[in-house]
């Protein structure tokens, strides 16, 4: 057993802490933001360290299945906090559709529930502690962190501080080569509102693709939900969507999304941009830059949130770390770090690459809608993804094949390898319109935005 220090008390840090505490490790979580208030979390809890804290969240079936299996006490806390049961399959449902069920909630509700579960299982949660750097025993051996108070020693430091992680800067300040980064254009912008009332029934997928925009209808907890319009940051005509009246008039023109805004809005239009796809290489060529520290979740690799995969990524990555520590003596810091990076490359890196590939294609497609030059590619993965999406609207079996991918339950290659799927997708999807769902084309969208 070992002494673990986790940086960040978000979903990544809390999930990882509970998995490691469940194996008997001593786990302390350091979080710079203050503790949540006792009640009225949505209205009063502020988390300056998490820029998307009050923005839409949706938990995929893969997240819920993993949480229920590995952290059942945390799953029970989420339900007790008002987490909403929801199926990705519109009615009518049939036998076997339970795999598409999830439980979801707004971020403050989720995080507070996970924190309660973590403390009840023995995790030490220290809030209001600002980490300022790493401590080194040798040139590359991390033995803890420095804070605005006393230093903290640790057998293993786990960076779960998210997209804004300062670990590269701390390593550089300590004389260690910081990780190289892959960054892709932060090309999406999100215009979202939260609502409260009687939630509409799902008529199609929660993610709906249209000319130059994507629409999300995302259930949450306690009779709340969110509706999101996603555009390209280069689409300046959509900036008027910051205005609630314009946003409302545009959403009403999408028949599948319009019923979701016939309720009480509990926010204005929240805007988020600058969300990048980024991968940090902490073990270039298989050789870790440091030992005694591992990055996890968004601190290692992050993607834009339109596919809702971040929380599921985190649980998968946390399980990789837990299993690595089960098979390797934590005292052998070099072997632990190497094996974790190797397992990450095998297990989680392909998931990041697939998500990043989708983001690139979808952004290019949206930019093509804006410029009037239709996007074309010979990438069979994107062609297959578009065809599967179209086929899902026409065939209930293909709908479930699509939702298996969308729910992060299986990889596209696994789905297409199943008997009959490829042929059915070719028959129903390849010749389908680019945007088969009912809604305004680009010209009408521009008229709505300039009205």
Protein Blocks (a to p, Z undefined) as FASTA:
>chain_A
ZZdddehjafklmmmmmmmmmnopacddddfbdcddfbhkllmmccfklmklmgccdddf
klmmmmmmmmmmlmmmmmmnopacddfbdcdddehilmmgccdddfklmmmmmmmmmmmn
opacdehiacfbdcdfblmlcfbdcdfbdcdddfbdcdfebjmlcklmmmmmnopacddd
dddddfbccdddddeddddddfbdfbdcdehiacdddddeehiacddddddfklmmlmmm
mpmklmmmmmmmmmklmmmmnccdfbdcdddehiacddddfbgghiafbghiacehjllo
ccdfklopmmmmmmmmmmmmmmmmmmpcfklmmlmmmmmmmmmmmmmmmmmmmmmmmmmm
mmmmmmmmmnopacddfbfklmmmmmmmmmmmmomklmmmmmmmmnomacfklmmmpghk
lmmmmmmmmmpcfblcgcddfklmmmmmmZZ
